[in-house]
Amino acid sequence: MKLFHAPGTRSTRILWTLEETGAPYELVTLTREQRSSPEHALRHPLGRVPVLELAPGQYMFESAAICLQVADLHPDAGLIGPVGSHERALAYQWSVFAVTELEPKSAAWRAARRNGEDETAHAAAFAPVTDALTGVLGANEWLTGQSFSVADVLIATMLATAVYHELVPSDGPLPAYVERAQQRPAQQRAAKIDEESRSAIA
């Protein structure tokens, strides 16, 4: 597998997932100019990252979809439950929740803050999202129970941004969950690789 990557983007989620599997992969770090090239447009019609090349000429994009595919390709890593299991259903549920609820509402609130706008409506819209996560993470170590899953990669990366920008309280189950996730060796390896890739194109 080959990951087309840019540091500090959604592609870091794929790095983390790949590191969790322990499987070999090739990393190709792209500059902004390279992402705008006709060559990259053949990999991603919007010229974005991440893109995963599964086999020569076989590309896929969208970070959540890639994470789920990587988990499927490496069942021994234990990132997703067996087909038809409740654990797998929960991994699907929280992975979709990450990109449809957590990420867009967090981004909208942060944009309002940057622009000096009234944040009241954004805070109100974000509250049910964090309530839902607090409910599950107050009772479980991870989103699907006691086992780390691909859904935790997605939720933890997005929730870390919300914690950093003080969109959630500084104590309680959500910051504790983010810290727990960031202590995983695979996450720390991925963060180091991401930082090294930044230096490579500086």
Secondary structure, DSSP 8 states (H G I E B T S, - for coil): -EEEE-TTSTHHHHHHHHHHHT---EEEE--HHHHTSHHHHTT-TT--S-EEEEETTEEEE-HHHHHHHHHHH-GGG-SS--TT-HHHHHHHHHHHHIIIIIHHHHHHHHHHHHTT---HHHHHHHHHHHHHHHHHHTT-SBTTBSS--HHHHHHHHHHHHHHHTTSS-SSSHHHHHHHHHHTSHHHHHHHHHHHHHHHHT-
